[in-house]
Amino acid sequence: MAGLAAAEPPAPQPASRSAALGPSRSGGDRRRNAPDAAQDTQLRSEDLNHVITLLKGSGSKDLEKEQLKTLKKVVKNFENGLPIKNVAQITEILNLCAEKVNEQEAFTEPLCELIKLFGLPFQKKKSSDEVNYSAEVAQSIAQLGYLMRVPSSQVKIQICKSIVNFYNTELPGKLLPGHQPTNANYKIQMAEGGLVEALVLSLPLVENQLTEKLWVLKALQHLSTSGVSCEQMVKTQAASRLCLYLNGADPSGQLVFHSSDILWNLLESTSKEEVTNQLRSLECVHALKEAFAALLTRGFRHCDYQLRNDLLVIATLLAKNPAVHMIESGFAKLLIALATFTEVKLPNPFVKGFKLTYSYEDFEMKKLLFNIIGILSKDPSAAQLLSENHVMPALLYYVKKNEKPGFHDWSASQYEELQLHAIAVLASVAPVLVDKYLSCRANTLLLVFLEWCLGQDPFYGQGNSFHGTDGRGNKLAQMHYSIRVLRSVVALYDDAVSTDLYDQGAISQLLDTLKYAADKSKEKEGTVLLEIQADILFILSVLCENDVHRKELFSCEGIDRLIPFFKMDPRTLYIGLGYSCVLLSALDCLWSCVIGCSVAEDCFIEKQGIFLLLDLLASKEQNLCNIILGILVEFSDNPKTTLHMRVWRGKRDQTAANLLIQLWRQEELDLGVKRDQHGKIIDTKRPLATSFQKQQKVIPVPASCPSFAIMEISENIRAKIYSLFCKLDIKYYIFREIHHTDVINILLGFENLPGLSAKDFVTLAIIQRYLDFKIGEVWSEIRKELKEEFRPVTPDMTILKFTSEASETTGESVAVLQNEILERQHHDKIQEEKKIYKEIKDAHIQREVIKESWENFLTRTSNYEALKKAKRLQETLIETSRLKAKIQNGPDYSTDIKNLHITIGPGRFVTVQRAPRQHGGGPLADIDHDHRKSSVSKGAVKKIKRDKTLDSVKKKSVPVE
């Protein structure tokens, strides 16, 4: 700091300090030798330390002048930026100057000049300087915020200007020798600490000073772009402090602009719940309301419209918090009146003087107001306010067909977006204002509008908005939200709403709409079409529930609409478009619109509905099994249902009984019920207990509250499977009265349950005793609860003991039966193996016999002696087989055929002749065998043609005995 030292005046007391800084002006010419970089840096650090020492002195006016002159030289020396290693020293100089400002106003200007240096980029000599000096720099920047306590407007404004310059990325014109500017975001990161907190706490100091307040807000606005800084602001209750300044006197409008922008950043970067909790006080909401009303009536600039909408967004976020005093402050009433005054032509003092310009900002405001109405409808305390301000007629104003491209100066796309938004909000408001909904004949308007949506009128939706999804070039968006409104009011289960819809023929119209949506869905998949179908099915479920006449009306064409849903490929449930919701809605509609009406049930069964339900059940979708089984249980009261269940066959010829048993086993596996590898009972005392039940402690409950054993029935599918088996005409046997072997034979001989294996019968034995086991569980709970409270009397103890023993005996008997079933299966397997082995053995013996016969045949063919021997043996056998006693007066037949040299036995039939009866039945005349063809060699009966010359001879085929 050679120049600084040369310019210093002499001082009487601190002469040594002046000498250390350099020769004085009276000391002759000073040398201007350029030192190296290391020496230059060292000198500057020492010089700043001497400046600090100089500023600590006080007393004489000459010393004050010297101090001021020295400060000016320091500022001049660092006019292009502060070295990062000297920031701490400069901060100490700032603090010393700030202390002197309170007594000597002359130090104000040097203080402001030094603060201005902090707005310039810091300069580093090494890349590591940013990290090495980060703690000192962060503390120095935080010290700027504490300087806001200096009672000088000039100082406060300069501090804010320097903070704003943190975000100026422009580099200085000159740099110190050997230095480089720090990273552009370095100072912003260092400011994310105590600076923000100090600035927020300084707001009360500038509360009555508009200029200083605006600069502070401007600095906070820049700092609020950082999430860390926003967190610091929230900790210091900045939101409530800023909101109270919205109504301050400010002709320029900058106060509202800066404050609202900071609130925006706080809501975006921090927890919305924390910010809204700070703004929920009545004073803050009232201030926000007054600022909005002022912009509403006195704002005519484009920026005023934008600022008005920004405040409206903040109000929307506040309205979502029920603790915010929107109604008490009158803000909600103002917003509702503003939302409805163009649709409801009624005078309202809240909107007096306001004129809608139909600009884009007004269009955005209209949508925001509709959104606020939807939010307020969720607050029960706002229902009366919505009713008094004619919200229902205003929203129903948009439930009409689009007749021309533009409406009331809105463009076609803007009107369509407002129309869809209004109908969407109507779905939230209608359940709150049911009486108003019915008095305005909203059902009629919606059904007429729905009919227009199905019509062929030329209309091409823009589909540009959020609510216009999939609505480009069609009316699907209008149909979607109209159906949603009907669903919202029908979901109240209000008889007046349901009757009104039914009287206007809603069932038939909704079925037509369902068919239209289903047909369109086949052409193009989309979430909107699936939501329409799901909503219609739900509405039909509510309309037809508990009303047989409506169910009969539904069955005329409704069942034809339901059947395709049950043919849905289960794989589509995982696509994510909403097929699962549609299928569940269809099952719910089946339960509500068909079951309970014999005509509808018969129609559904005739259209193979039971088969389709079993096909769906066979897919074993966990979220579908419970409801499908419940539907089948309800249907099983119809005799035709059980017949269809017996006839049904799934993949690999699976039967309904086998499917139900598989579901039972899977359910017990999911519940953690203990079974061995064969499915047998392990715990005979608690055969149905799940893993959760075993972990559950005994909790005494009142008699009116169901115990866990009872609640468990509705939470899984075992009770439904048991009920279905009951409907399948399964007979139950008292095991203690029938021998176990007989029971096994009965179980294995069930003709009503084909397709079951031995493992299935093991599970079936448990299913048959489900009710007995469940009763035992309930008694066990009663016994444990009694032990917790008191000791029962002796007769009661006897009964409880008997029930416990009976339940355990039942479990043991089922376990024994299961063992015998498995033993019988093992025995049958062994018998089957023996049978197969015997067949193999017989086949082997037969092959040996055939081989030996063939060898004998070859021997007789090739060896004449062997042939003669075989012939003699044959004749001997024939002679032996003849009767010893001769028939008196009977003919004597010869079995030999002359000149025949074979040993092959005759066929099953031979042809013989007998003499005519007039000759007394003598022996047959000799016949030349060469002149006829014997059927013996052919082994079959043949008729011989009559010879015209032998009319008296009859030929007859006689079987050989």
ABEGO torsion letter per residue (X at the ends): XAAAAAABBBBAABAAAAAAAEBBAAAEBBBABBBBAAAAAAAAAAAAAAAAAAAABBGBAAAAAAAAAAAAAAAAAAAAEBBAAAAAAAAAAAAAAAAAAAABAAAAAAAAAAAAAAABBBBBABAAAAAAAAAAAAAAAAAAAAAAABBBAAAAAAAAAAAAAAABABBBABBBBGBBBBBAAAAAAAABBAAAAAAAAAAAAAAABAAAAAAAAAAAAAAAABAAAAAAAAAAGAAAAAAAAAABBBAAGAAAAAAAAAAAAAAAABBAAAAAAAAABAAAAAAAAAAAAAAAAABABAAAAAAAAAAAAAAAAAAABAABBAAAAGAAAAAAAAAAAAABBBBBAAABGBBBAGBAAAAAAAAAAAAAAAAAAABAAAAAAAAAAGAAAAAAAABBBBABABBGGBBAAAAAAAAAAAAAAAAAAAAABAAAAAAAGAAAAAAAAAAAAABABBBBBAGABAAABGABGBAAAAAAAAAAAAAAAAAAGBAAAAAAAAAAGAAAAAAAAAAAAAAAAAABBBAAAAAAAAAAAAAAAAAABGBAAAAAAAAAAAAAAAAAAAABBAAAAAAGAGAAAAAAAAAAAAAAAABGBAAAAAAAAAAGAAAAAAAAAAAGBAAAAAAAAAAAAAAAABAAAAAAAAABBBBGGBBAAAAAAAAAAAAAAAAGBBBBAAGBBABAABAABBAAAAABBBBBBBAABBBAAAAAAAABAAAAAAAAAAAAGBBBBBAAABBAAAAAAAAAABAABBGBBAAAAAAAAAAAAAAAAAAAAAAAAAAAAAAAABBBBAAAAAAAAAAAAAAAAAAAAAAAAAAAAAAAAAAAAAAAAAAAAAAAAAAAAAAAAAAAAAAAAAAAAABAAAAAAAAAAAAAAAAAABBABBBBGBBBBBABBBGBBBABBBBABBBBBBBBAAAGGBBBBBBBAAABBBAAAAGBBBBBBBBAABAABBBBBBBBX
